[in-house]
């Protein structure tokens, strides 16, 4: 079946292949990647949420522990205040002076405890001692105000232990009306019975802190409907922010939650999941500093993942619609592309038939346009290479013909020079003898043209013979220095590519200098990763800037100007023909100081 499908695919039109490939290669992977990616994102998102909630639980435990210490320390200070205990537990009426002193000193000290602890909401003392002035607002109140409250009874049941009243409304003494503070606030209260002496009940201490201060993380973000933090008592009571969006927007079954919580929680911290209908929850818990309580963070997974699922579905639907639209666009664009491809194919057939005079009428900046452009460049390059090949063969043939002409009667010339040299040696004229020997070597080198390339050391030897002959013409010497690494001496270079440049240095650079003093020519050779550089330096008269610029322009032009001579230009052209346009000659000079000719060759 697969083979039949492949055969059917291969035999269908190119447009249909594009559409099938487009949908198969793009649509299916996009949908698969989107599904996998969103699952990974969903998992990572849950991990981040769990990590964040664990951090919040840790921070909240630290906050609760700190606030317990603050309220406990204040309670301890009150219980150690002898003047306050004496006042509350007094058995005689107080004089006006004693009341004034208590109000100025003891009461002020206690109130300063509240003012110095800005996190505290209030400090209240409740007593029914008949000897005490009725009430000293806002510190001392009659005990009968709170006797009907559950917390009052539980405080007495705890005797000398603290009873914590969590998240209740602060309306016990109706201060909301008295002070115009508006609706009562949720507070956390520390309650403890006052006994003075130890066997006598004299009242109750009540220290209040706003719930949003006592549980800052629990009340931190009331608009978040994806999670909620609760304080859960082992007896089944749960305390939280009743104004939290989670409480209002999520149908959370607290009874079912506590049943699962009671059966699951074994350690002081951990995590578990439970399901209520179609809603899944993840719960992170940690034991709280308050006795028999846990701080828990309940996370509604559908709220956490809701935006991710919506984005995923939106992406899938959008992808399908987009692929449908793009398929239509691809269909029409493919038709346009194929028309231009047929033009290129027709031109390729003409080139294959040997017609290189082809111009493809396709011009644009897209891939088809670039293909047509590069095809035109290819045809032009073929024409250039054919021309260069013909030019190279022509130059080679001309050089060979010239060498053949010079080889006529070569034996006669060699024999004649050898006879004259021997006569000069017999007459002890060694200067003439050495000069004739150098001239003979030069003639042999010039006339022997069996190849285009020679080792560099042969070209250097040819230059040495030339310098030896030139030394006869001048009263002063030409000092030739060779600074070339030994490994470069065997490197092949174009024959007669250096000697014309050395000759140029002598004729144009040193000729005036040699009348008065010695001249120097230095030949250096070095290479880098890409190129070989051979440099010929003379310390002659140099070249003026305008003339140097004119000479460089002449070397790169097609002119045949005898003003600057043809030797250097011929060498430059031969290098470009044999090696390529990236190689050739460069000249650097400074008037009255030096001239440097640099040959750039491939490594």
C-alpha positions in Angstrom: 0.0 0.0 0.0 2.9 2.4 0.9 4.5 1.6 -2.4 1.3 2.3 -4.3 1.0 5.6 -2.5 4.6 6.6 -3.3 4.1 5.7 -6.9 0.9 7.7 -7.1 2.7 10.6 -5.4 5.7 10.5 -7.8 3.3 10.5 -10.8 1.2 13.4 -9.7 1.8 17.1 -10.7 4.4 19.3 -9.0 1.6 21.5 -7.6 -0.1 18.6 -5.8 3.3 17.4 -4.5 3.9 20.9 -3.0 0.4 20.9 -1.4 0.7 17.3 0.0 4.3 17.9 1.2 3.3 21.3 2.7 0.5 19.8 4.7 2.4 16.7 5.7 5.6 18.3 6.6 4.3 21.5 8.2 0.7 20.9 9.5 1.2 17.5 11.2 4.5 18.4 13.0 3.0 21.8 14.1 0.0 20.1 15.6 2.2 17.4 17.2 4.7 20.0 18.5 1.9 22.2 19.8 0.4 19.3 21.7 3.7 18.2 23.2 4.8 21.7 23.9 1.7 22.7 25.7 1.9 19.5 27.8 5.5 20.4 28.7 4.4 24.0 29.4 1.5 22.8 31.5 3.8 20.6 33.6 6.4 23.3 33.9 3.7 25.8 34.9 2.4 23.4 37.6 5.9 22.9 38.9 6.4 26.7 39.1 3.1 27.1 40.9 3.9 24.4 43.4 7.4 25.9 44.0 5.8 29.3 44.5 3.2 28.0 46.9 5.8 26.1 48.9 7.7 29.3 49.2 4.6 31.1 50.3 3.9 28.5 52.9 7.5 28.7 54.2 7.2 32.5 54.3 3.8 32.4 56.0 5.0 30.0 58.7 7.9 32.4 59.4 5.5 35.3 59.6 3.1 33.5 61.9 6.0 32.4 64.2 7.3 36.0 64.3 3.8 37.4 65.1 3.3 34.7 67.8 6.5 35.8 69.5 5.5 39.5 69.3 2.1 39.0 70.9 3.5 36.4 73.4 6.2 38.9 74.5 3.7 41.7 75.0 1.4 39.3 77.0 4.4 38.3 79.2 5.3 41.9 79.8 1.7 42.6 81.0 1.7 39.6 83.3 5.0 40.8 84.8 3.8 44.3 85.4 3.2 44.4 89.2 1.5 47.8 89.1 -1.0 46.7 86.6 -1.7 43.5 88.5 -2.1 45.4 91.7 -4.6 47.7 90.1 -6.7 45.0 88.4 -6.6 42.7 91.5 -6.9 45.5 94.1 -9.3 44.9 97.1 -9.7 48.6 98.1 -10.9 51.7 96.4 -8.2 53.8 94.9 -7.6 57.4 95.8 -7.7 60.0 93.1 -4.0 60.5 93.4 -3.4 56.7 92.9 -5.8 56.7 89.9 -4.0 59.7 88.3 -0.6 58.0 88.9 -1.8 54.8 87.4 -3.2 56.6 84.4 0.0 58.6 83.9 2.5 55.9 84.4 1.3 52.3 84.2 -1.4 52.8 81.6 0.9 54.9 79.5 3.6 52.2 79.7 1.1 49.6 78.5 -0.2 51.8 75.7 3.4 52.4 74.6 3.7 48.7 74.2 1.0 48.9 71.5 2.3 52.1 69.9 5.9 50.7 69.7 4.6 47.5 68.1 2.8 48.9 65.0 1.7 45.4 64.0 -0.6 45.2 67.0 -4.1 46.4 66.6 -5.1 46.7 70.3 -4.3 45.5 73.9 -7.4 45.0 76.1 -7.8 44.0 79.7 -11.2 42.7 80.9 -12.0 42.7 84.7 -15.0 42.8 87.0 -13.2 44.0 90.1 -15.6 46.3 91.8 -12.8 48.4 93.2 -11.5 49.4 89.8 -12.8 52.4 88.0 -15.5 51.2 85.6 -13.4 51.4 82.3 -10.2 53.2 81.2 -10.7 53.3 77.4 -9.0 52.0 75.3 -7.3 49.6 77.7 -9.5 48.4 80.5 -13.1 47.2 80.0 -15.7 45.4 82.1 -15.6 41.6 81.8 -19.4 41.3 81.4 -19.0 42.7 77.9 -17.4 39.4 76.7 -18.7 36.7 79.2 -21.2 35.4 76.6 -18.5 34.8 74.0 -17.1 31.3 73.3 -13.5 32.5 73.4 -14.1 33.8 76.9 -15.1 30.4 78.2 -12.3 28.6 76.3 -9.8 31.0 77.8 -10.9 30.2 81.3 -10.8 26.5 80.4 -7.2 26.8 79.3 -6.3 28.4 82.7 -2.7 29.5 82.6 -2.3 28.6 78.9 -2.9 30.9 75.9 -6.0 30.5 73.8 -5.8 31.7 70.2 -8.9 33.0 68.6 -8.3 32.9 64.8 -9.9 35.2 62.2 -12.9 36.6 64.1 -14.5 39.9 63.8 -13.4 42.6 66.3 -16.8 43.7 67.5 -16.7 42.5 71.2 -16.7 45.9 72.7 -18.5 47.8 69.9 -15.6 50.1 69.2 -16.6 50.3 65.6 -19.5 52.5 66.6 -17.7 54.4 69.1 -14.8 55.4 66.9 -16.5 55.5 63.5 -14.0 53.0 62.1 -16.6 51.4 59.8 -17.1 47.6 59.5 -15.2 45.5 62.1 -12.1 43.8 60.8 -10.9 40.2 61.0 -8.4 39.8 63.8 -6.3 37.2 65.5 -6.4 37.4 69.3 -4.1 36.1 72.0 -6.3 35.4 75.2 -5.0 34.6 78.6 -6.5 34.5 82.1 -5.0 36.9 84.7 -4.6 35.4 88.2 -3.3 37.5 91.1 -2.3 35.9 93.3 -2.1 32.6 91.4 -5.3 31.2 92.8 -7.5 34.3 92.2 -9.1 35.2 88.9 -8.8 39.0 88.3 -9.4 39.3 84.6 -8.4 38.4 81.0 -5.7 39.8 78.7 -6.6 40.1 75.0 -4.0 41.1 72.4 -5.4 41.7 68.9 -3.5 41.8 65.5 -5.3 42.2 62.2 -5.6 38.9 60.4 -4.1 40.4 57.2 -1.0 41.4 59.3 -0.8 38.0 61.2 -1.3 36.1 57.9 0.2 38.5 55.3 0.5 35.8 52.5 -3.1 34.5 53.1 -4.5 38.0 52.5 -1.9 39.0 49.8 -3.8 38.5 46.6 -7.6 38.4 47.1 -8.3 38.5 43.3 -6.5 35.3 42.6 -9.2 32.6 41.9 -6.6 29.8 41.1 -5.5 29.1 44.7 -6.2 29.8 48.3 -4.2 29.6 51.5 -6.0 28.2 54.6 -5.1 27.5 58.2 -6.6 24.1 59.0 -7.1 22.8 62.5 -7.0 19.1 63.2 -10.5 19.4 64.6 -11.9 20.4 61.2 -11.9 24.1 61.5 -10.5 26.1 58.6 -9.6 29.8 58.6 -8.9 31.9 55.5 -9.7 35.1 53.7 -13.5 35.0 53.1 -13.2 37.8 50.5 -10.7 35.7 48.4 -11.9 35.2 44.8 -11.2 31.5 45.1 -13.9 31.3 47.8 -16.4 33.1 45.6 -15.6 31.7 42.1 -14.7 28.0 42.9 -17.2 25.4 44.1 -14.8 24.0 46.7 -16.2 21.3 48.9 -14.4 21.9 52.2 -15.9 18.9 53.9 -14.6 16.5 51.2 -11.3 18.3 51.3 -10.9 17.9 55.1 -11.8 14.2 54.8 -9.0 13.7 52.3 -6.7 15.9 54.3 -7.3 14.0 57.5 -6.6 10.7 55.8 -3.5 11.8 53.9 -1.5 14.1 56.1 1.1 12.2 58.1 4.2 14.4 58.1 4.9 18.0 59.0 4.9 19.0 55.3 4.0 17.5 51.9 1.6 17.5 49.0 -1.4 15.5 47.8 -4.1 15.7 45.1 -7.9 15.2 45.3 -10.7 15.4 42.8 -14.1 16.9 43.5 -16.4 16.1 40.5 -14.6 17.2 37.4 -12.3 19.6 39.2 -8.8 18.5 40.2 -7.0 20.2 43.1 -3.4 19.9 44.3 -2.8 20.7 47.9 0.6 21.8 49.5 0.7 21.8 53.3 3.1 22.6 56.1 2.7 22.4 59.9 2.0 25.8 61.3 3.6 27.3 64.5 0.1 27.3 66.1 -0.7 24.1 68.0 -2.5 21.3 66.0 -2.8 23.4 62.8 -1.5 23.3 59.3 -1.0 26.0 56.7 -2.3 24.6 53.3 -2.3 26.0 49.8 -5.1 24.7 47.6 -4.5 25.0 43.9 -7.3 24.6 41.3 -5.7 22.9 38.3 -8.4 23.9 35.9 -7.8 27.6 36.7 -4.0 27.2 36.4 -4.2 25.3 33.1 -7.3 27.1 31.7 -5.4 29.8 29.9 -2.9 27.3 28.5 -5.6 25.0 27.1 -7.4 28.0 25.6 -4.2 29.2 24.0 -3.5 25.6 22.7 -7.0 25.3 21.2 -6.7 28.7 19.7 -3.3 27.9 18.2 -4.5 24.6 16.7 -7.6 26.2 15.1 -5.6 29.2 13.9 -3.0 26.8 12.4 -5.5 24.8 10.5 -7.2 28.0 9.1 -3.8 29.5 8.2 -2.6 26.3 6.5 -5.8 26.2 4.4 -5.3 29.8 3.3 -1.6 29.2 2.7 -2.3 26.1 0.6 -4.4 28.2 -1.8 -1.7 30.8 -2.0 1.0 28.2 -2.5 -1.1 26.7 -5.4 -1.2 30.0 -7.3 2.4 31.0 -6.5 3.6 27.5 -7.7 1.9 28.1 -11.0 3.8 31.4 -11.4 7.1 29.8 -10.3 6.7 26.9 -12.8 6.2 29.3 -15.7 9.6 30.8 -15.0 11.2 27.5 -14.4 10.2 26.3 -17.8 11.9 29.3 -19.3 15.1 28.4 -17.4 14.8 24.7 -18.6 14.5 25.8 -22.2 17.6 28.0 -21.9 19.5 25.1 -20.3 18.7 22.9 -23.3 20.1 25.6 -25.6 23.4 25.8 -23.6 23.6 22.0 -23.7 23.4 22.3 -27.5 26.5 24.6 -27.5 24.7 28.0 -27.7 26.4 30.1 -25.1 24.8 33.4 -26.3 21.8 32.9 -24.0 20.0 35.6 -21.9 17.3 34.3 -19.6 14.5 36.9 -19.4 13.8 36.2 -15.7 14.6 39.0 -13.3 13.6 39.1 -9.6 15.0 38.9 -6.1 13.4 35.5 -5.2 15.0 32.1 -5.5 14.0 31.7 -9.1 15.4 35.1 -10.0 18.6 34.2 -8.2 18.7 30.9 -10.1 18.4 32.7 -13.4 20.9 35.3 -12.3 23.5 32.6 -11.3 22.8 30.8 -14.6 23.6 33.9 -16.5 26.7 34.4 -14.4 27.6 30.7 -15.1 27.4 31.2 -18.9 29.4 34.4 -18.6 32.0 32.6 -16.5 32.2 29.8 -19.1 32.8 32.4 -21.8 35.5 34.1 -19.7 37.3 30.8 -18.9 37.2 29.9 -22.6 38.7 33.3 -23.4 41.4 33.0 -20.7 42.2 29.5 -21.9 42.7 30.8 -25.4 44.8 33.8 -24.1 46.9 31.5 -22.0 47.6 29.2 -25.0 48.3 32.2 -27.1 50.8 33.7 -24.6 52.5 30.3 -24.2 52.7 29.7 -27.9 54.2 33.2 -28.5 56.8 32.6 -25.8 57.6 29.2 -27.3 57.9 30.7 -30.8 60.1 33.4 -29.5 62.3 30.8 -27.7 62.4 28.7 -30.9 63.6 31.8 -32.9 66.2 32.5 -30.3 67.4 28.9 -30.5 68.4 29.2 -34.1 72.1 28.5 -34.4 72.2 28.3 -30.5 75.1 25.8 -30.6 77.0 28.3 -32.8 76.5 31.1 -30.3 77.3 28.9 -27.3 80.5 27.6 -29.0 81.5 31.2 -30.1 81.0 32.6 -26.5 82.9 29.6 -25.0 85.9 30.2 -27.4 85.9 34.0 -26.6 85.7 33.1 -22.8 88.7 30.8 -23.1 90.7 33.4 -25.0 89.9 35.9 -22.2 91.1 33.5 -19.5 94.3 32.7 -21.5 95.0 36.5 -21.5 94.0 36.5 -17.8 91.1 39.0 -18.4 88.9 37.3 -15.8 86.3 40.1 -15.8 85.4 39.5 -19.4 85.6 35.7 -18.8 83.1 35.9 -15.9 80.8 38.2 -17.8 80.8 35.8 -20.8 80.0 32.9 -18.4 77.1 34.8 -16.9 75.8 35.8 -20.3 76.0 32.2 -21.5 74.0 31.0 -18.5 71.4 33.7 -19.1 71.1 32.7 -22.8 70.6 29.1 -21.9 67.9 30.0 -19.3 66.1 32.2 -21.8 66.2 29.8 -24.7 65.3 26.7 -22.8 61.5 26.9 -22.7 60.3 23.4 -22.1 57.9 24.4 -19.3 56.1 27.5 -17.9 57.1 27.0 -14.3 60.6 26.8 -12.7 61.8 26.4 -9.1 62.4 29.7 -7.4 66.1 29.0 -7.0 66.6 28.9 -10.8 64.9 32.3 -11.2 67.2 33.6 -8.4 70.3 32.2 -10.2 69.2 33.9 -13.4 68.9 37.2 -11.5 72.4 36.7 -10.0 73.8 36.3 -13.6 72.0 39.4 -14.7 73.4 41.4 -11.8 76.9 40.2 -12.6 76.6 41.5 -16.1 75.1 44.8 -15.0 78.1 45.3 -12.6 80.3 45.7 -15.7 78.4 48.8 -16.8 78.8 50.9 -13.7 81.7 52.1 -11.6 79.9 51.1 -8.4 78.6 47.8 -7.2 75.0 46.5 -7.1 74.7 44.6 -3.8 72.2 41.8 -4.2 70.7 40.4 -0.9 68.5 37.3 -0.9 66.3 36.9 2.2 64.2 33.9 1.3 63.5 30.9 3.5 65.1 27.6 2.3 61.7 25.9 2.0 60.5 28.5 -0.5 63.5 28.0 -2.8 61.9 24.8 -4.3 58.5 26.5 -4.9 57.6 26.8 -8.5 57.0 30.2 -10.0 56.4 31.5 -13.5 59.6 31.6 -15.6 61.0 35.1 -16.1 58.6 36.6 -13.6 61.3 38.1 -11.3 64.2 39.1 -13.6 62.2 41.7 -15.6 61.3 43.4 -12.2 64.9 43.3 -11.0 65.9 44.8 -14.4 63.3 47.5 -13.9 64.8 48.3 -10.5 68.2 48.7 -12.0 67.2 50.8 -15.0 64.7 53.1 -13.2 65.7 53.0 -9.6 69.5 52.6 -9.3 70.9 53.9 -12.6 71.6 57.4 -11.3 72.7 56.2 -7.8 75.4 53.8 -9.3 77.2 56.8 -10.8 78.2 58.0 -7.3 77.8 55.1 -4.9 76.8 51.5 -4.5 73.2 50.4 -4.8 71.3 47.6 -3.1 68.6 45.3 -4.2 66.9 43.0 -1.6 64.8 40.0 -2.6 62.6 38.7 0.2 60.2 35.8 0.3 57.5 34.8 2.8 54.1 33.1 3.0 51.0 33.1 5.2 48.0 30.7 5.3 46.8 31.8 1.8 49.4 33.6 -0.1 53.1 33.7 -1.1 54.8 37.1 -1.2 58.0 37.8 -3.1 59.3 41.4 -2.6 62.0 43.2 -4.6 63.3 46.3 -2.8 65.8 48.9 -4.2 67.2 51.9 -2.4 67.2 54.0 -5.5 65.5 57.3 -6.4 61.9 56.1 -5.7 58.7 57.3 -7.5 56.7 60.4 -7.0 53.1 59.9 -5.7 51.4 61.1 -8.9 53.6 58.9 -11.1 53.1 55.9 -8.7 49.3 56.3 -8.9 49.5 56.6 -12.7 51.7 53.5 -12.9 49.3 51.4 -10.8 46.4 52.4 -12.9 48.4 51.5 -16.1 49.2 48.0 -14.7 45.5 47.2 -14.2 44.4 48.7 -17.5 44.3 47.3 -21.1 46.5 50.1 -22.5 49.8 49.5 -24.2 51.7 52.6 -23.1 55.5 52.6 -23.7 55.9 55.5 -21.3 56.0 53.1 -18.4 57.5 50.2 -20.2 56.0 46.8 -20.9 58.2 44.5 -18.8 56.3 45.0 -15.5 52.9 45.0 -17.2 53.7 41.8 -19.0 54.7 40.1 -15.8 51.4 41.3 -14.1 49.3 40.0 -17.0 51.0 36.7 -17.0 50.4 36.2 -13.3 46.7 37.0 -13.6 46.3 34.7 -16.6 48.1 31.8 -15.0 47.0 32.3 -11.3 43.8 34.4 -11.4 42.6 37.9 -11.0 43.3 37.9 -7.2 47.0 37.8 -7.8 49.5 40.2 -9.4 51.9 43.1 -8.6 51.7 45.9 -6.1 54.1 48.8 -5.8 55.0 50.9 -2.8 57.5 53.8 -3.1 58.9 56.8 -1.4 60.6 59.5 -3.4 64.4 59.6 -2.8 64.3 56.5 -0.5 63.1 53.2 -1.9 60.8 51.3 -4.2 59.2 48.0 -3.2 57.6 45.7 -5.8 55.4 42.9 -4.3 54.4 39.8 -6.1 51.3 38.2 -4.6 51.1 34.5 -5.6 49.0 31.6 -4.3 50.5 29.5 -1.6 
